[in-house]
Amino acid sequence: ENLKIYNIQFLDIMIFINATLALAAYLLFVIISSKLHKLMVITVPFILFAVYRYIYLVFNTKKADRPELLILDKTLLINNLIWLILFILTKFDYLGKYSLFEID
């Protein structure tokens, strides 16, 4: 009922603004975390893919009509599982102390 007061164009723009803010926030988190966890940068492509996939599903499929279909998208679930595993491994330094990026 509350969504009736907003027009579709405004809501579409808000999706892109919020996606951009979410990506920026995650990138800042990675930059700050990378001083302790140097391999955290390898998680960034998975976040980018997740945001792009979500936007694709919302605008190019009928899944936006049923949010549970967005959440249960197989490609998105696999991507998010890979991201979670990498995030945990990098956060606890299970991937080793060596990095492609030396930060001193």
MOTAVEN-V467115 format. One record per backbone hydrogen bond with DSSP energy under -1.0 kcal/mol. NH is the residue of the N-H (numbers start at 1). CO is the residue of the C=O. E is the energy in kcal/mol with one decimal. If there is no record, write none. Layout:
nh:co:e
NH:CO:E
NH:CO:E
This chain:
nh:co:e
4:1:-1.2
5:2:-1.4
6:3:-1.2
11:7:-1.8
12:8:-2.5
13:9:-2.1
14:10:-2.1
15:11:-1.7
16:12:-1.5
17:13:-2.3
18:14:-2.6
19:15:-2.2
20:16:-2.2
21:17:-2.3
22:18:-2.4
23:19:-2.3
24:20:-2.4
25:21:-2.5
26:22:-2.3
27:23:-2.5
28:24:-2.3
29:25:-2.2
30:26:-2.5
31:27:-2.4
32:28:-2.4
33:29:-2.8
34:30:-2.2
36:33:-1.4
37:33:-3.3
40:37:-1.8
42:39:-2.0
43:40:-2.0
44:41:-1.2
47:43:-1.4
48:44:-2.5
49:45:-2.4
50:46:-2.1
51:47:-2.3
52:48:-2.6
53:49:-3.1
54:50:-2.3
55:51:-2.4
56:52:-2.5
57:53:-2.8
58:54:-2.4
59:55:-2.4
60:56:-2.5
61:57:-1.1
65:62:-1.4
66:63:-1.2
69:66:-2.0
71:67:-2.0
72:68:-1.6
73:70:-1.1
77:73:-2.6
78:74:-2.5
79:75:-2.3
80:76:-2.6
81:77:-2.2
82:78:-2.4
83:79:-2.5
84:80:-2.5
85:81:-2.3
86:82:-2.6
87:83:-3.1
88:84:-2.5
89:85:-2.5
90:86:-2.8
91:87:-2.6
92:88:-2.0
94:89:-2.7
96:93:-1.0
